[in-house]
Amino acid sequence: MFFNQELTKQRASGMLTPRLLGLMVFLAAAVLAAGCASAPDEHESTLPETPAAPPPAAPQAADDMTATEAAISAMNEIAQAEPAPAQTAQLIRPDAPMNYTVKRGDTLWDIAAVFLKDPWFWPEIWQINPQVENPHLIYPGDVLSLAYGGAGDAHVSISQYSGARLAPRLRSEDLEGPVDTLPYSAIAAFLSKPTVMTQDQVLRAPHIIGFRDQHMIGGDGHEAYVRNLNAPVNQRFSVMHVGDPIVDLETGHLVGYQTTYVATAVVENQAEITKTMLTEGQREALRGDRLISQEGEQALSFTPHAPTTNIDGQIIGIADEATQVGNYQVIVLNRGAQHGLSPGAVLAIDQRGEVIHDVWGHRPFGKDVLGPTVQLPYERAGTLIVFKVFDRVSYGLVIGARAPMQVADRVYNP
């Protein structure tokens, strides 16, 4: 038994020895070959090699793009060009309600002030429903809801509609109309009647030359004689009193004349001297008052917004010949359509600082009557919203008076 085990060991060792020797020779040859390949050439060892820069990838020609690749490329370009979404949540008042029911008598300015710190940013947060007819209109009874998005945006939309939006049906009273942008009573006379007339318009307009029965003034039911009026019987005209000239304080140029509605004149006959009947009077008619074709009443559905251009102008007139301006008073500005104004534009008003003599600057005691003139700074006095725009002038309503304002006070972007 032991003899068999010894014989087996001798046979195994005899078989493994040649194989091990062959494997060792092969490994030695491989190592030697690798060393030779890695050794640098003696002639090239002194010249350092600079690795060649990889050639720039050639842009893919538009003609070589597939339709899908071209669409993705266009979408990437649009995505890079589009600005980041505005974070409108910062415009919202801290105490803004999540829901608000519109009440009778509300104006769009009132509603915007419920949600916004600055009401003229209303277009930034207002979200309409395109499936609703006249989606920009808001009616009493509508429920407005405030919602916040994940990207820092906020918006207000109508979450519940009032009965005023239902299909027409028989009712015992008229449906309530949409809310106005501004208090209608404050500017009604300025919407349907001309309020600024150029010198040429004044001179070409028909005018009253007298009244029947030798009256000096005319009122409702009185007959007035008008010259240069060529109109059919029963046509209606606005009788306007021409007031003070409107002068641009910056240039000194005459812009036009402020006019005031007096009454409505109805044509009674066609002749060289036309007889008219006065009606709907608001003040006494005088000789020299002008007749103007009546205009259609303008809507108050415009939206408060910041001006689209840089505005820096002045108050150049006050309606009703007042000397100082308060809340809900109409003023005239020396900026108009050619300056980029449109109905609904909101402007800030600064009270002009007083001009004083500095009598204390050049003497250690006492006054120097020849001291320099100093202009005190302008101070914020209120806010206005433009409601009627002409080419070079505009009419605005003061909606936030902090201090009295007057002619020459500054108006500018809020």
Secondary structure, DSSP 4 states (H G I P E B T S, - for coil): -HHHHHHHHHHHHHHHHHHHHHHHHHHHHHHHHHHHHHSPPTTTTTSPPPPPPPPPPPPPPGGGS-HHHHHHHHHHHHHHHSPPPP-GGGGB-TT--SEEE--TT-BHHHHHHHHBSSGGGHHHHB---TTSSSTT---TT-EEEEEE-TTS-EEEEEEE--GGGSPP---SSPPP-PPBSS-HHHHHHHHSS--EE-HHHHHHS-EEEEEGGG-SSB-TT-EEEEES----TT-EEEEEEEEEEEE-TTT--EEEEEEEEEEEEEE---SSEEEEEEES-SS-B-TT-EEEEPPPPPP-----B--SS--EEEEEEEGGG-SSB-TT-EEEES--GGGT--TTBEEEEEEPPPEEE--SSS-SSS--TTPPEEEPPPEEEEEEEEEEE-SS-EEEEEEEESS-B-TT-EEE--
